[in-house]
Amino acid sequence: MLVLAHSGITLGAAVLISGAVAAKLPAPASPLKRLSSWLTQMAKRIDIRLLFIGALLPDIIDKPLGQLILRGSISNGRIFAHTLLFFIIIALAGLYIYRKRQKLWLLVIAFGVLVHLALDAIWEVPETLLWPLYGLAFPREDLTEWLPETLSTLIKNPAVFIPELIGAVIVIAFICFLIRRKKMLAFIKCGQID
């Protein structure tokens, strides 16, 4: 997956979960108003910017590290931050912070990381998902044609371009939501949408 799938589908999943949690509230008649209501309720509890960061964090860490800095030794863009261990550390730290200070920010990031791992189908590479149980080495990849191969896969592989399209629709809908409410700058500065 790429940026739009990770960020958009993570936001969509969070809104749907928020809606399921808020199912006790009276639902607006139209589905769009219902989604808007769920998004607004969710944004009162969490900073959606952190959700986007969590959704992209494994790639933010691993792509430069494994494909540029450690290219000679690791040569893989899915390494440490694509492991279950990374998610567990963030989730446990998030639970600790929540219990001590009632702050959700790190749990929001952990949710984004979890969705990222699911969208990457990282279970298909158990040496990465369960690292270091299978040893300390990560599977090596040939990165000489990484960018052209990524772009080709984006165009030709439905397992990649369909999630990207879904993510794009969600991100565009979110941007339109912010523009209609005149909250784009407030969202960028403070994470506020209401």
TAKA-V485806 format. One record per helix or strand. SS is the DSSP state (H for helix, E for strand). FROM is the first residue (numbers start at 0). TO is the last residue. Records with the same first field share a line. If there is no record, write none. Layout:
SS: FROM-TO, FROM-TO
This chain:
H: 2-23, 30-44, 47-68, 79-81, 83-100, 104-118, 121-123, 125-128, 145-155, 157-179, 183-189
